[in-house]
Every structure is written in structure tokens, then in C-alpha cells.
């Protein structure tokens, strides 16, 4: 890698990020069309998965529409409010805040339960601040790290549908 390259530019990572963007765009379109559906997505190198009770035709149509919008420059389609990135950002910031509030790695770290309990309100407040700060950070991480809205020449190759442990799973295979 040269100085200007980053891990995000490694072809396999970039491919997952583009698939993640298309997964989000697909989920956003499905959300517009089927507000009552509870769906979960997961991206991979070869495409992405949609878990939930929705027809294959709806998934294909939403994926094609999401891809069209991304290629038209609609970068906001790559961001989704229930993405795991948002939850990870909240969890990490809340955990670090609570850890620091409870004394972190300092030598003055409380050595007994009663001292820790006295700091519990501060730890809870620090965790809440972390969760609050994660609200703008999660989407920013999606936009800059975990998705790549410029999908280039990506295309949808096919959609495979199966039932796993009672859950309907659609695997959207991508290429390009």
C-alpha cells in the first residue's frame, strides 16, 4: 500500500463496503414500500442478505431501485438508522465513558464494591453521554467507513431465496 492508500481501499474491504451501501439502499426502499415489515440485513464480499418475510420480487425490485439511486448520486441511501454501526458506536462510547467514570486504569481505581457503587451514577451519566454522542457518530461512521456509496459498475447478478431455521433469507449476489 502507498501512503495515500488505506485499509478501506483494499479490494475485498471496498467490495464489502459497496455491498453494505447497496444493502442499506435496499432496506431503505423496502422500508418506504413496506413500513410494517421487520427486516435485518448483513453484507458480505459476494453481496448481501435480507432476513425477513418479504417476497423475492420485492427484494429484487428494491435492490434494483436502491442501486439506481446510488448510481444517481443519492449517497444518503447508503445510510440506515438501524445499522449495527450505530449500535456499535453507542456501545463503545457508553462503555468507555462508564469505564472512565469508574476510574479506568488509574491507580485510584475503587478497590471495593461500595466505592464502585458511589461512582455508579457518574458511570451511568457518562454512558448516557456516550449514547447521545453516538447519534451523529454512527451515521458518520457509516458514510465514511462501513459503506461506500460510490458503487461504481456494481450490478445485481441474482437473488437466491431459502428458509433457514424458519426465517426467510434472500441472498442478493452482486458483481462488477
C-alpha positions as CSV (number, residue, x, y, z in Angstrom):
1,X,0.0,0.0,0.0
2,X,1.2,3.5,-0.7
3,X,1.0,6.3,1.8
4,X,-2.4,7.5,0.5
5,X,-4.0,4.0,0.4
6,X,-5.9,2.8,3.4
7,X,-7.4,-0.5,4.6
8,X,-10.8,0.9,3.3
9,X,-9.3,0.8,-0.3
10,X,-8.3,-2.9,-0.2
11,X,-10.4,-4.5,-2.9
12,X,-12.2,-7.0,-0.6
13,X,-12.9,-4.4,2.0
14,X,-14.1,-1.9,-0.7
15,X,-16.4,-4.6,-2.1
16,X,-18.0,-5.3,1.3
17,X,-18.4,-1.6,1.8
18,X,-20.2,-1.2,-1.6
19,X,-22.4,-4.2,-0.8
20,X,-23.2,-2.7,2.6
21,X,-24.2,0.5,0.8
22,X,-26.5,-1.4,-1.5
23,X,-27.9,-3.4,1.4
24,X,-28.8,-0.1,3.1
25,X,-30.3,1.3,-0.1
26,X,-32.3,-1.8,-0.5
27,X,-33.5,-1.7,3.1
28,X,-34.4,2.0,2.7
29,X,-36.5,1.3,-0.4
30,X,-38.2,-1.7,1.3
31,X,-38.9,0.5,4.3
32,X,-40.6,3.0,2.0
33,X,-42.7,0.3,0.4
34,X,-43.4,-2.0,3.4
35,X,-43.4,0.0,6.6
36,X,-44.7,-2.9,8.8
37,X,-42.0,-5.4,7.8
38,X,-39.3,-6.2,10.3
39,X,-36.1,-6.9,8.3
40,X,-32.5,-7.5,9.0
41,X,-29.6,-7.2,6.6
42,X,-26.0,-8.4,6.5
43,X,-23.3,-7.7,3.9
44,X,-20.6,-9.9,2.5
45,X,-18.0,-9.9,-0.2
46,X,-20.4,-11.6,-2.7
47,X,-23.4,-9.4,-1.9
48,X,-25.8,-9.1,1.0
49,X,-28.6,-10.9,2.8
50,X,-32.0,-9.7,3.8
51,X,-33.7,-11.7,6.6
52,X,-37.4,-11.4,7.0
53,X,-40.8,-12.1,5.5
54,X,-40.8,-10.3,2.2
55,X,-41.2,-11.6,-1.3
56,X,-38.3,-12.2,-3.6
57,X,-39.9,-9.9,-6.2
58,X,-40.0,-7.1,-3.6
59,X,-36.3,-7.7,-2.7
60,X,-35.2,-7.7,-6.3
61,X,-37.2,-4.5,-7.1
62,X,-35.9,-2.7,-4.0
63,X,-32.3,-3.8,-4.7
64,X,-32.6,-2.5,-8.3
65,X,-34.1,0.7,-7.2
66,X,-31.5,1.2,-4.5
67,X,-28.7,0.6,-6.9
68,X,-30.3,3.0,-9.4
69,X,-30.5,5.7,-6.7
70,X,-26.9,5.1,-5.5
71,X,-25.6,5.4,-9.1
72,X,-27.6,8.6,-9.5
73,X,-25.6,10.1,-6.6
74,X,-28.1,9.6,-3.8
75,X,-25.4,8.9,-1.2
76,X,-27.9,9.2,1.7
77,X,-29.3,5.9,0.6
78,X,-26.1,4.2,1.9
79,X,-27.1,5.2,5.5
80,X,-29.6,3.3,7.5
81,X,-30.9,4.2,11.0
82,X,-30.8,0.7,12.4
83,X,-27.4,-0.3,11.1
84,X,-25.2,-2.2,13.5
85,X,-22.6,0.5,13.1
86,X,-24.8,2.9,15.1
87,X,-25.3,0.3,17.9
88,X,-21.5,-0.4,17.9
89,X,-20.7,3.3,18.2
90,X,-23.2,3.7,21.1
91,X,-21.9,0.6,22.9
92,X,-18.3,1.6,22.6
93,X,-18.8,5.2,23.6
94,X,-21.1,4.2,26.5
95,X,-18.6,1.5,27.7
96,X,-15.6,3.8,27.5
97,X,-17.5,6.5,29.3
98,X,-18.6,4.2,32.1
99,X,-15.1,2.7,32.3
100,X,-13.5,6.1,32.7
101,X,-16.2,7.3,35.2
102,X,-15.5,4.2,37.4
103,X,-11.8,5.0,37.5
104,X,-10.4,3.5,34.3
105,X,-6.9,2.4,34.6
106,X,-5.9,4.9,37.3
107,X,-4.2,3.9,40.5
108,X,-7.1,5.5,42.4
109,X,-9.5,2.9,41.0
110,X,-12.0,1.9,43.6
111,X,-11.0,-1.3,45.3
112,X,-14.3,-2.3,46.9
113,X,-17.9,-2.6,45.9
114,X,-19.1,0.4,48.0
115,X,-16.7,2.8,46.3
116,X,-17.7,1.5,42.9
117,X,-21.4,1.9,43.8
118,X,-20.8,5.5,44.8
119,X,-19.5,6.1,41.3
120,X,-22.4,4.3,39.6
121,X,-24.5,7.4,38.9
122,X,-21.4,9.1,37.3
123,X,-20.8,5.9,35.2
124,X,-24.5,5.9,34.1
125,X,-24.3,9.6,33.2
126,X,-21.1,9.0,31.2
127,X,-22.7,6.1,29.4
128,X,-25.7,8.3,28.5
129,X,-23.4,11.0,27.1
130,X,-21.7,8.3,25.0
131,X,-25.1,7.2,23.7
132,X,-26.0,10.8,22.9
133,X,-22.7,11.4,21.1
134,X,-23.2,8.2,19.1
135,X,-26.3,9.5,17.4
136,X,-24.3,11.7,15.0
137,X,-21.2,9.5,15.1
138,X,-22.9,6.3,13.9
139,X,-24.2,7.7,10.6
140,X,-20.9,9.5,10.1
141,X,-19.0,6.2,10.5
142,X,-21.4,4.6,8.0
143,X,-20.8,7.3,5.5
144,X,-17.0,7.3,5.9
145,X,-16.0,3.8,7.0
146,X,-18.5,1.0,6.8
147,X,-20.3,1.8,3.5
148,X,-19.1,3.1,0.1
149,X,-21.9,4.9,-1.7
150,X,-19.9,5.1,-4.9
151,X,-20.8,1.6,-6.1
152,X,-19.1,2.0,-9.5
153,X,-20.1,-0.6,-12.0
154,X,-21.8,-2.8,-9.5
155,X,-24.7,-4.9,-10.8
156,X,-27.2,-7.3,-9.3
157,X,-26.4,-10.8,-10.5
158,X,-29.3,-12.8,-8.9
159,X,-31.2,-13.3,-5.8
160,X,-31.4,-16.7,-4.0
161,X,-34.2,-17.4,-1.5
162,X,-34.3,-20.0,1.2
163,X,-35.7,-20.7,4.6
164,X,-33.2,-21.2,7.4
165,X,-34.5,-22.2,10.9
166,X,-37.9,-20.8,10.0
167,X,-36.5,-17.5,8.7
168,X,-36.9,-16.4,5.1
169,X,-33.4,-15.4,3.8
170,X,-32.7,-13.6,0.5
171,X,-29.1,-13.6,-0.7
172,X,-28.6,-10.8,-3.2
173,X,-25.5,-11.7,-5.3
174,X,-23.6,-8.7,-6.8
175,X,-20.9,-8.3,-9.4
176,X,-18.9,-5.7,-11.2
